[in-house]
C-alpha cells in the first residue's frame, strides 16, 4: 500500500514538473526572454517562487538549443533574524554560481514608512535600484524575477482599484532608462502549482518578515477577492489572464492608444448586411411639430459654442 502511494505521488510530481517546465519554456519562447549568449541574473529571495524559477531554469539550461549563463543573486536587506546561511548553503549544494548583496534597505523602509503602513512600494524601489546596478556591474543581460500568473493578475486589479490605471506586470520589461531588461519566466505558472512544487522539492523557504506580517495589505485584499471568484467560478483567474493578452484598444477609452478624434465614416463600396436591417419603421413624426430641446441639451450646446 505504501509503495503504491509513493508511486502515485512520484507520478503526480513528474506531471507537475513537466507542466511547469513546459509553461516556463513557452513563456521564454513567446516573449523571447532568453537569447543565445545571455547572462541571466536570477533574483533569489528565499521564497517558493524564486526557488522554483531557479530550479526550472537550471533544468531547461541543460536541454535548451542555445547556450546561456545563469547566476543567482540574493539581496540581504538586513531584516532582523534573517538566516544569512540558508541561501549560500543551498546554492553551494546545487553548484550554482551566486552573489549575496548586503544593503540595509530594512532600516531605510522602517525610517521612512510609518508603522502599520504598506512598506512594499518603497522596499521594491530600493531593491530594484540595487539589482539594476549590480546587473550592469556583472554584465548580466537579463534580470529574472519570480512573479507568476497570479501575481500579474493581482497587480492588474491593484492598479485599477488603487491607481486608476490599467496595467500589470509584463512578462518582459525594458527599464525606463533602457539599461536593463527584466523577464518573468513564471508568467504562465499558477501559484498553486508552484506551492506544490516547492513542497515536493523541500526548498528551504525564508519568510519575508518585513512585509509579510502586514495583514491588511492591499494585495492581500485583492488576493482574497480573486480566491473567492475562483472558488465560485473555477477558471476565472485564467480567463482574466487571457484577457490581459487580448486587449482591444479601440474598445477602451485611452486616447493615447487609439485615435478616437479622427474617426470618420466610410460608406464607399458595398457594405455587409446588418442583422434585422429590414425592420419596419413607423413614421410617428408625420404631422407632428418637433419637440424643443431640453434645458440640459441647450446648456450643453451653449457651453460647447463658447
C-alpha positions in Angstrom: 0.0 0.0 0.0 2.8 2.4 1.0 4.7 1.6 -2.2 1.5 2.3 -4.3 1.1 5.7 -2.6 4.7 6.6 -3.2 4.5 5.6 -6.8 1.3 7.7 -7.3 3.0 10.7 -5.6 6.0 10.4 -7.8 3.8 10.2 -10.9 1.9 13.4 -9.8 5.2 15.2 -9.1 6.6 14.2 -12.5 3.4 15.6 -14.2 3.6 18.8 -12.2 7.3 19.2 -13.0 6.8 18.7 -16.7 3.9 21.1 -16.7 5.9 23.8 -15.1 8.9 23.3 -17.4 6.6 23.4 -20.4 4.9 26.6 -19.2 8.2 28.3 -18.5 9.6 27.2 -21.8 6.5 28.6 -23.6 6.8 31.9 -21.9 10.5 32.2 -22.8 9.8 31.5 -26.4 6.6 33.6 -26.7 8.3 36.7 -25.3 11.9 35.9 -26.5 13.0 36.2 -22.8 16.4 34.4 -23.2 18.7 34.5 -26.2 21.9 32.9 -27.1 24.8 34.2 -25.1 22.6 35.8 -22.4 23.8 36.1 -18.9 20.7 35.8 -16.8 20.8 37.2 -13.2 18.2 35.1 -11.3 17.0 37.0 -8.3 16.6 34.7 -5.4 14.6 35.9 -2.4 14.3 32.7 -0.5 10.6 32.3 -1.3 8.9 29.4 -3.1 8.6 31.2 -6.4 12.2 32.2 -6.9 13.4 28.8 -5.8 11.2 27.2 -8.4 12.3 29.6 -11.0 15.9 28.8 -10.5 15.3 25.1 -10.4 13.3 25.1 -13.7 15.8 27.4 -15.4 18.7 25.1 -14.4 16.9 22.1 -15.9 16.0 24.0 -19.1 19.5 25.2 -19.4 20.7 21.6 -19.9 18.3 20.9 -22.8 17.9 24.3 -24.4 19.0 24.6 -28.1 21.0 27.8 -27.1 23.8 28.5 -24.6 23.1 30.9 -21.8 24.6 31.6 -18.4 22.7 31.6 -15.0 23.9 33.4 -11.9 21.9 33.6 -8.7 21.7 36.8 -6.7 20.2 37.4 -3.3 19.8 40.8 -1.7 20.3 40.6 2.0 18.2 43.6 3.2 19.3 43.2 6.8 16.0 42.2 8.2 16.2 41.2 11.9 16.5 37.5 12.2 17.3 36.9 8.5 19.0 33.5 8.3 22.1 34.5 6.3 23.4 31.0 6.0 20.4 29.3 4.3 20.8 30.6 0.7 24.6 30.3 0.4 24.4 26.7 1.7 21.6 25.7 -0.7 23.3 27.3 -3.7 26.6 25.7 -3.0 24.9 22.3 -2.7 23.3 22.9 -6.1 26.6 24.0 -7.6 25.1 27.4 -8.7 27.3 30.5 -9.1 25.9 33.2 -6.8 26.4 36.6 -5.2 25.0 37.8 -1.9 24.4 41.6 -1.9 24.2 43.3 1.5 22.1 46.5 1.6 20.3 47.7 4.7 17.1 48.7 3.0 15.2 47.5 6.0 16.3 50.4 8.2 15.5 52.9 5.4 12.0 51.5 5.0 11.3 51.4 8.7 12.6 55.0 9.0 10.6 56.4 6.1 7.3 54.4 6.4 5.0 55.0 9.5 4.2 51.9 11.5 1.2 50.0 10.0 1.5 51.5 6.6 2.4 49.4 3.5 6.1 49.1 3.0 6.1 47.2 -0.3 6.3 50.2 -2.6 9.5 51.8 -1.1 11.0 48.4 -0.5 10.6 47.3 -4.1 12.0 50.5 -5.4 15.1 50.2 -3.2 15.6 46.6 -4.3 15.1 47.4 -7.9 17.8 50.1 -7.9 20.3 47.8 -6.2 19.6 44.9 -8.5 19.7 47.1 -11.7 23.0 48.5 -10.7 24.5 45.1 -9.9 23.3 43.6 -13.1 25.3 46.2 -15.0 28.3 45.5 -12.8 28.5 41.8 -13.6 27.4 42.2 -17.2 24.0 40.4 -16.9 21.9 40.9 -19.9 18.6 39.8 -18.3 17.2 40.0 -14.8 14.8 37.2 -14.0 12.2 37.7 -11.3 9.9 35.1 -9.8 6.5 36.7 -10.3 3.8 34.2 -11.6 0.5 34.5 -13.3 -1.5 35.2 -10.1 0.9 38.0 -9.2 0.3 39.6 -12.6 -3.5 39.4 -12.3 -3.4 40.7 -8.7 -1.3 43.7 -9.9 -3.8 44.4 -12.6 -6.6 44.9 -10.0 -4.3 46.7 -7.6 -3.5 49.3 -10.3 -7.2 49.6 -11.3 -8.6 49.9 -7.8 -5.9 52.0 -6.1 -4.1 53.7 -9.0 -6.8 54.3 -11.6 -4.5 52.6 -14.2 -5.0 49.6 -16.4 -1.5 48.0 -16.1 0.1 44.9 -14.6 3.4 43.1 -14.6 4.5 42.4 -18.1 6.4 39.1 -18.8 9.2 41.1 -20.3 10.1 44.7 -19.5 12.8 47.1 -20.5 13.8 49.6 -17.8 12.8 53.2 -18.4 16.4 54.1 -18.9 16.9 51.3 -21.4 19.8 49.8 -19.5 18.2 46.6 -18.2 15.7 44.0 -19.3 13.5 42.2 -16.7 12.0 38.8 -17.5 9.3 36.8 -15.6 9.7 33.2 -16.7 6.9 32.0 -14.4 4.4 34.3 -16.2 2.2 31.3 -17.3 2.5 29.4 -14.0 -0.2 29.1 -11.3 0.7 29.9 -7.7 -0.9 26.7 -6.5 1.4 24.6 -8.8 4.4 26.5 -7.5 3.4 25.8 -3.9 3.0 22.1 -4.6 6.4 22.1 -6.4 8.2 23.9 -3.6 6.7 21.5 -1.0 7.7 18.4 -3.1 11.2 19.8 -3.6 11.5 20.8 0.1 13.1 24.1 -0.7 14.5 25.9 2.5 11.9 28.7 2.4 12.8 32.0 4.1 9.7 34.1 5.0 9.7 37.9 4.4 9.1 39.4 7.8 9.3 42.9 6.5 6.1 43.0 4.5 4.6 39.5 5.0 3.5 40.4 8.6 1.3 43.2 7.5 -2.1 41.5 7.3 -4.1 44.4 5.8 -2.0 44.9 2.7 -4.0 46.0 -0.4 -2.5 43.0 -2.3 -3.9 40.6 0.4 -7.3 42.1 -0.1 -7.1 41.6 -3.9 -5.8 38.0 -3.4 -8.7 37.2 -1.2 -11.2 38.7 -3.7 -9.7 36.6 -6.6 -9.7 33.5 -4.5 -13.4 33.9 -3.8 -14.0 34.4 -7.5 -12.0 31.3 -8.3 -14.0 29.2 -5.8 -17.3 30.4 -7.2 -16.2 30.2 -10.9 -13.2 27.9 -11.4 -11.0 29.2 -14.2 -11.8 32.8 -13.6 -8.2 33.8 -13.0 -7.1 32.1 -16.2 -9.8 34.0 -18.1 -8.6 37.3 -16.7 -5.0 36.5 -17.6 -6.2 35.6 -21.1 -7.9 39.0 -21.3 -4.6 40.7 -20.4 -3.2 39.0 -23.6 -6.1 40.0 -25.8 -6.5 43.8 -25.5 -8.6 45.8 -27.9 -7.5 49.5 -27.7 -10.5 50.7 -29.8 -12.9 49.2 -27.2 -11.3 51.1 -24.3 -11.0 54.8 -23.6 -7.3 55.7 -23.7 -6.9 58.4 -26.3 -3.1 57.8 -26.4 -3.6 54.3 -27.6 -6.3 54.8 -30.1 -7.2 57.8 -32.3 -10.8 58.5 -31.4 -10.6 62.1 -32.5 -10.1 61.5 -36.2 -12.6 58.7 -36.6 -14.7 59.2 -39.8 -17.4 57.2 -41.6 -16.6 55.4 -44.9 -19.6 54.3 -46.9 -17.7 53.7 -50.1 -18.1 50.2 -51.6 -20.7 47.6 -50.8 -21.5 47.0 -47.2 -22.1 43.8 -45.4 -25.7 43.0 -44.4 -26.7 44.2 -41.0 -28.9 41.9 -38.8 -32.5 43.0 -38.8 -31.7 45.8 -41.2 -35.1 45.4 -42.9 -37.1 46.1 -39.7 -40.2 48.1 -40.3 -40.3 51.7 -39.1 -43.3 53.7 -38.0 -43.0 57.3 -39.0 -44.7 58.8 -36.0 -43.4 62.3 -36.6 -45.6 63.0 -39.7 -47.8 66.0 -39.0 -46.2 66.5 -35.5 -44.2 69.5 -34.5 -40.6 68.8 -33.4 -40.2 68.9 -29.6 -38.0 71.7 -28.3 -34.6 70.8 -26.9 -34.4 70.2 -23.1 -32.8 72.8 -20.9 -29.9 70.4 -20.3 -29.3 70.0 -24.0 -29.4 73.8 -24.5 -26.9 74.3 -21.8 -24.6 71.7 -23.3 -24.8 73.3 -26.7 -24.2 76.8 -25.3 -21.1 75.5 -23.4 -19.6 73.9 -26.5 -20.2 77.1 -28.5 -18.4 79.4 -26.0 
